[in-house]
């Protein structure tokens, strides 16, 4: 696939989300995308946990699943939710992932506390941590990651 075709395909996929954003607004679309992101992450983490069968520490799987999820969902956030097209992908992805690192840190710190000391099952503990993140991540992504050119 050529670079041109790849961009067309990504824009076509983003257009599928664009009507939702137009109909319901950026915040609702962001929450829907957050749900998709959570599902992608959970599937990756769940498959990783099943495949590793306790041979790999779960925190390594959390970090790997988080990074792969960011690579998968970044185009959706960039083109369909925040509609940014006038900037190179790498700087935008780096800011997007920097925001995600804050939440990854919450998982890396919170999961052992909840799982090892609290006895909460891993996937339940991760769900609790994820539920706390959407409002904060929306505000950070809107004002910093996907800010309009010329904004501070």
URNORDA-V102372 format. One record per pair of residues at least 4 apart in sequence whose ideal C-beta (glycine too) atoms are under 7 Angstrom apart, sorted by the first residue. I is the first residue (numbers start at 1). J is the second residue. D is the distance in whole Angstrom. If there is no record, write none. Layout:
# URNORDA-V102372
i = [I	I]
j = [J	J]
d = [D	D]
This chain:
# URNORDA-V102372
i = [1	1	2	3	4	5	6	7	8	9	10	10	10	11	11	14	14	14	14	14	17	17	17	17	17	18	18	19	20	20	20	21	21	21	21	21	24	24	25	26	26	27	27	28	29	29	30	30	30	31	31	32	33	33	33	33	34	34	35	36	36	37	37	37	38	38	39	40	40	40	40	41	41	41	41	42	43	44	44	44	44	45	45	45	45	46	47	48	48	48	48	49	49	52	52	56	56	58	58	59	59	59	60	61	62	62	62	62	63	63	64	65	66	66	66	67	68	69	70	70	70	70	73	74	74	74	75	76	76	77	77	77	77	78	78	78	78	79	79	82	84	84	86	87	87	89	90	91	92	92	93	94	95	95	95	96	96	97	99	99	99	99	100	101	102	103	103	103	104	105	106	106	107	107	107	109	110	110	111	111	111	111	112	113	113	114	114	114	115	115	115	120	120	121	122	123	124	125	126	127	133	134	135	136	137	138	139	140	140	141	141	142	143	147]
j = [5	6	6	7	8	9	10	11	12	13	14	75	79	15	79	18	75	76	79	80	21	29	76	80	81	22	80	23	24	29	32	25	26	29	80	81	28	29	29	30	81	31	138	32	33	81	34	81	138	35	134	36	37	76	77	81	38	134	39	40	73	41	69	73	42	130	43	44	69	72	73	45	65	66	69	46	47	48	65	68	69	49	61	62	65	50	51	52	61	64	65	58	61	56	61	60	61	62	122	63	108	111	64	65	66	107	108	111	67	104	68	69	70	100	104	71	72	73	74	96	97	100	77	78	93	96	79	80	81	81	82	96	141	82	84	92	146	83	85	146	92	146	149	91	92	93	94	95	96	145	97	98	99	144	145	100	145	101	137	140	141	145	104	105	106	107	133	137	108	109	110	129	111	126	129	113	114	129	115	122	125	126	116	117	118	118	120	125	120	122	125	124	125	125	126	127	128	129	130	131	137	138	139	140	141	142	143	144	145	145	146	146	147	151]
d = [5	5	7	7	7	6	6	6	6	7	6	5	7	6	6	6	7	7	3	4	6	6	6	3	7	6	5	6	6	5	6	7	6	4	6	6	4	6	7	6	6	7	7	6	6	5	6	6	5	7	6	7	6	6	6	6	6	5	6	6	7	6	6	5	6	6	6	6	5	6	6	6	6	7	4	6	6	6	4	6	6	6	6	7	4	6	6	6	4	7	6	7	6	4	6	5	6	6	6	7	6	7	6	6	6	6	7	7	7	7	6	6	7	7	5	7	6	6	6	7	5	5	6	6	5	5	6	5	7	5	6	7	7	6	5	6	7	7	7	3	6	5	6	6	5	6	6	7	6	7	6	6	7	6	4	7	5	6	6	5	6	6	6	6	7	7	5	7	6	6	5	6	5	6	5	7	6	5	5	7	5	6	5	5	7	5	4	4	6	5	5	5	4	7	6	6	7	7	6	6	5	6	7	6	6	6	6	6	7	4	6	6	6	4]
